[in-house]
Amino acid sequence: MTLLASAVALAAPGGGKGPPSDKGNKPTSEVGNNLSVPAIMAGAGSTFAITCPTTGFSTLVPPTKAPVFYLEACAPPKDEGGPVCVAEGYYYVQRDAAWQAPCFTAQSVPVDVLGKWGDNLAGGSASLRVGSPIRVELVLLDVVNGLSSEQEGYFVIKLEPSELDRASDYGHVATGSTELGFDPIPYTVGDLLPDGGNFGAVVFDPTARLRIERMVDGFPVNPAVFNGAASGEINATGKIVYGYNLRVQLAGTYRISYSFTKVNFAGPCNAGTCTGNEAYLDIVVGGGGGGGGGGGKPPGAGE
């Protein structure tokens, strides 16, 4: 059984009380996604509703509301392996509470980064089909022991594994010994996460551009499918990602290219080619029907 939550399962005080079975824990309105991992703005110009000083990282902002108790929940595996489960415990819920990880506006650029494409593109875990939505995502990560060293944040997970990504609650685990004494658990950059990865910081270059082209015999077909500014967003797990919802009408190979002016790739991406200030990845889109490679997710939920 794969536990995506903290290995510390928290018992519900007061005889197991928690949200009712009709999902009454869900807030009546969504307050927006929270920055949950440390972020470096590579130069000024970001449009996010967060303030990132130029003299150093801002301080970690704790959640504004108390945590909510969730029972253990599991969903059947999508691939090989056992079910995907979230441990019973108290969680700070993203659509209810607000928090913010530290951020910093770097005036000395370029910033060294590593790149990670969305799993649906890099891992071949989804069928990319004509007429179906294809989620395009790239996240830039601060290099190990980079500017974000020693910064803290929160590891946010999907709390309802059987729900569609866009319908699920997201949050981070709390711990404590009394009903009123539960606290958020911050992670420090470099810490090993419960899912086996490492907690890291993200980088955002507001000058980024995106170009998507259909390729025939190794050459791009004009005009490009898209050629313009690359939009950034804070996704469901609290990371800043570059996202685009692609839908094409012709089967074939498509090249997705990002270019930057304020970051430099210090190593390869998890797929495609990342070097200098450019990243590109070729994907193959098949005939009509089938899945869309993550079209049902909220922006960046799989990252």
N, C-alpha and C positions, 0 to 999 in steps of 0.2 A: 504494500500500500504506500503510495506516494503522498507524503504530507507536505503541502505547500505552505502551511502556516508554521508558526514557531513550534519547536519540539516541546515547549512547555504547554501542556493542556491545562486550562484553568477551569476549576469547578465553579458552577454558578452558586453564589451565596444565596441564602434564603430559600433553599429547597428547589433549586433549578428553575427559577423564574427567568423569563426572557421574552422575546417578541412573540406575539401570537402566531398561530399556524397560517393565518391569512396575510403574512408578511407585513404586519402592522409596524415593523421597525422602519419601513421605508419612509423617508421624509416626504412631506407634501410638495416640496419644491426643491429643485436642484440649484445649489449655490455655485456650481462650477468646479472644475478640477483643481486640485491643489498641487503645487510644486512640492514633490516629496523627496527628490534627490538633489544634492548640491548642484548648482548651475553656474556656468561661466558664460557671460555674454562677451563675445569677442568684438569689442568695440561698441559704441553707442548705436542706437537705432532700433532696438527691439520694441515691439508693440504690446508686449504682455503687460497685464495690470499688476506688475510687481516692481518694487524699487530695489535696484541692485547698486550698491555704492561702488565708487572707484578706488576707495582707500583700503579696501579689504572686504572680506565676506560679511554679510549681514548675519544676525544671530538666528538660531533655530527658534521658530515660533511653535509653541505647543498647541494641541487641539483646543478649540474653543468650547467644545461640549464633551460631556461624559461618554465613556464607551458603552457599547451595546452588547448584550450577550447573544451569542450564536451557538446553536447546537452543531455537532459534527455533521458535515454534509459531504456526500461523495457523488461522483458521476462516473459512468463507464468510461474506459480508456478509448481514446480516439485511434491510437495506434497499438503497438505491442506493449505489454506490461499490465500492471494492475490498475485498479480504479484511481482516479484523481480525487483526493480528499482534502478538506479543510478541517483542522482540529477544533474541537469545542473550546470556547473561550470568549473573552471580552475583546472587542475590536472597536477602534475609532473609525467611524463610517464616513467615507469621503463626501457623500452627498448630504450629510448632516452636519458634521463638524468641518471647520476650516483650520488649516495649519500651513506652514511654509518652511521649506528647507532653506539653508543659507544660499545666497547668490552673490555674484561679484562681477562688475563690469571691468574687463581687462583692457587697459588703454595701450599696453604693449602687445602688438600683434605681429605676425600670426601666432596663434595658439596651437600647440601640437595636439593632435587627436588621433583616435582610432575610430573606425566606422563599423556599424552593424546594420545590415539590411534586415527588413522584416522576415520572419520565419517562413511566411508563405512564398516569398520570392527566393530566399537563399537556400531553404531546405527542401524545396520541391514537395512540401507536405500537402499542397492543395493543387487541384487542377485548374489551370488558367484557361478560360474559354471565351470565345467571341460572344459579345452581347451581355456577359456577366460582369459585375463590378470586380475590379482587381485593386486591392489596397496596396499602394506603393508607400513604403516608409523607409527612412534612413535616420539613424540616431548617431550623433557624434559623441564620443566618450573621451573624457580627459585621460591622458596617459597615466599609467601607474606612477605614483609618487610625483604627480604633476602639481598644478596650482591648487588643486582641491584637497591635498593631503590633510588628514586630521579633521575634515569637515564631517558633520553629522546630517542625518536625514532619516526618513521612514521607509521601510520596505512594505509597499502596498501590494495586496493580492486580490484576486477575485474571490469573494466570500461565498458565492453560490455557484458551485461548479456545474450544476445541472441546468442553470439558466443560460439563455443566450447572452453573449458578452455585453451587448448593449442594454440588457435588462437587469443584469446582476448588480448587487452592491459591491463596492470595493472599499478596502480599508486596511489598517495595520493593527497588529496585536498589542494588547496592553497586559500589564501584570500588576499584582498587588496582593496583599494579604487580608484586606477587609473590603467590605462592600463599597465603601466610599474612598478607598485608598488605591484605586487602579491608576497606573501611570503609563504613558506611552513609552515604548522601547525604541530608543534611537540606535541606528547603526552608524559606524564610522567608516569612511571610505577605505576599502580594502578588506573589510570584514567578510567572512564566509557566510553566505545566506543559506536559509533552510533548503532551498532548491538546488544547492550545490554551486551556484554562481558566486560572484563577488560583488559587494556593494560598491557602486561607482558613481562618479559625477558626469554630467552631460555638458556639452558645449554648444552654443548657438551663435552662428554667424548671420546677422541680419541682411547681409548682402548676397546670400546664396541664391543661385539660379538653378532651375530645373529644365531639362530638355528631354523629350520623349520622341523617338523616331522609329518608324518601321524600317527594317533592314532587308535588302534584297541583294543576294550575292555579295554580302559584306559591305554594301554601300547604303547610306541613308536615302530614303525616299522623301522628296520635298513635296509639300510643306511638312514641317514637323507636326506630330500629333499635339504637342504642347511645347511652348518655348516662352518662359517668363520667370518671374520671381518665384522662388520656392517658399511656400508658406510654412510657418512653424506653429506648433500647437502643443499645449500641455495635455498629455493623454490620460487615460483612465488610471494608470499606475503612477502618475505624477512625474513622468519624464517629458522633456522637451524633445519633440521629434519633428522631422520634415515629413509631411504627409500629402498624398494626392490620391484621389479616387479616379482610377483609369477605367475606361470602357472603350473597347475597339470593335470594329465591325469586320475586320479582315484577319484571318488566321496568318500566323507567321512569327518571325523573330522581331522583337522590339528592344531597342537599347534605351535604358534609363540612365541619364547622366546628370550629376550634380556638379556645379562648379562654385568655388568659394574664393574670396579675396583675403579673409582674415583668419583662416585656419590652414594648417599644413598636416597632411597625413604622415604620421611617424611610423606607420606599419601597415600591413595589409588589412583589408576588411574580411568579414566572414564569408564573403563571396564576391565575385566580380573583380574589378581592379580599382584600387585606391592608391593614388600616388600623387605627390605634390599637392596641388589644391583641387584635384578632380577625383570623382568617384563615378564609375559606371558599371552597369550590370545588364547583360542580355537575358531576356526571358522569351520563352516560346509559348505562344497563345494558340490553343487548338481550336477545332471547329466548334459550332454552337452547342449549347447545353452544358450541363455539369456545373461545378461550383465556381466561385469567383475569387478564390484565394483570399478569403478574409473579408468579403464585402459586408458580412453581417456584424463585424466588430465595430465598437466605437473607435474613434481615431486612436491608434497606437495601443490598443488593449493587449495585443500579443507581445509587446516589447517589454 
